[in-house]
Amino acid sequence: MGHGHGHGHSHKPSRMFERPSQRPPGVRPLGAPGQVGVDYEHRVDFDRLRRYRLERAQAALEASECGAFLLFDFYNIRYVTQTWIGGALGDKMIRYALLMRGQAPILWDFGSAVRHHRLYSDWMPEDHHRPGFLGFKGAVAPEGGAGLMVDAVAEIKSLLTEQGVSDAPLGIDIVEPTFLFELERQGIRIADAQQPMLDARVIKNQDEIMLLNQAAAMVDGVYQDIVDALRPGVRENEIVALANARLYEYGSDQVEAVNSISGERCNPHPHNFTDRIIRPGDQAFFDIIHSFNGYRTCYYRTFGVGWATEPQRDAYQQAREWMDAALDAIRPGVGSDQVAAVLPRAEDFGFANELAAFGLQFAHGLGLGLHERPIISRLNSFKDPVEIRSGMVFAMETYCPATDGVSAARIEEEVVVTDYGIEVLTRFPAQELFIANEY
């Protein structure tokens, strides 16, 4: 193991709650203002945000070999069309958008959502909002009489022909096999659009960063509620219910997941929650994943319940040291391999190899999607390093099992890469193990 006893912890916190900022004198901190638009402050400029995202996507298309992008990924659709409908339809592969050079995107959407878009999404021409339906991932058989996919592909092909790009490859991000087969049957060549779209989304503008910061601020508040509720007798699922309710009260548009993990369930990390009753002296950690205006959090914190043992404190200190080493390595111009190099090896915390340990010591981009670029880990970054650039936003995660065999510490910090270094968005205290309702 990469840690041990004897660090000489005080059982009283030092109150160094926040990592020191790298911000130079005179540079204003990143804002997380109120969520409602007002006339007396500059807050999120949604028109600027829409223009920025569409321009980035158009530039990615221009730089590619493709004649157009056909997008099924919900986050890519939102990025280019600035539209969103409920999460119940998010994985059904029925919404799709066509992006062509120099043109407003065309969106095929579900039922009455099209009418709503025509009324309220006037940054796209009215006839670019079209009803579409491809069968709910095979619930309507593609070989049946409806001919949904045949007609959809024929319509797309006619649009490509009108623009003179029917002979160029059509970029696709994700696709059902039967839709892919129909594209090929009608003579459309396919290329990968997911890679250029992820490249387009990797650099956030000021509005995206503000939304990410507002989303993190909401979770700051939820963690205070969790600390207040984290007493013996409360169940893991009750904490999940509390977090969901509070986030939706704050204005979250989607609570994607809440991990709630305690006691002997901390090691190995199961990435879920149960109805386990939390007990005195447990170590407990939580991950809150939600979005505000589409922009997501991934935000772990670990707590002691009532008190903490020496192995628990040692594990937390080691997780924090790994975190701080990683954050110290992040700055514009460095390679992701240089950041990965300071992360612990899988063998340092009890795993046979990097694949077996993946997801415990790594960073992942945040934006409209939960796992965007960059992905930084010892598994992939040495083979395929990328340059860390100003405007990237990602979550850095560390995990350390305790020597008691059951406890573990999990820390996650969301960071914005700036011209001068990084800014940390996640503000709830994490420099030391936080004891909830200390006895």
Secondary structure, DSSP 8 states (H G I E B T S, - for coil): ----S-----SS-----S------TT--------SS--SSS----HHHHHHHHHHHHHHHHHTSS-SEEEE-SHHHHHHHH-----GGGTTSS--EEEEETTS--EEEE-TTHHHHHHHH-TTS-GGGEEE----TTTTS-TTSTT-HHHHHHHHHHHHHHHTT-TTS-EEESS--HHHHHHHHHTT--EEE-HHHHHHHHTS--HHHHHHHHHHHHHHHHHHHHHHHH--TT-BHHHHHHHHHHHHHHHT-SEEEEEEEEEGGGGSS--SS----B--TT-EEEEEEEEEETTEE--EEEEEEES---HHHHHHHHHHHHHHHHHHHH--TT-BHHHHHHTS--GGGGT-SSHHHHTTSSEEEE-SSSSSEEEEE-TTTTTTS--B--TT-EEEEEEEEE-TTSS-EEEEEEEEEEETTEEEE---S--SS-EEET--
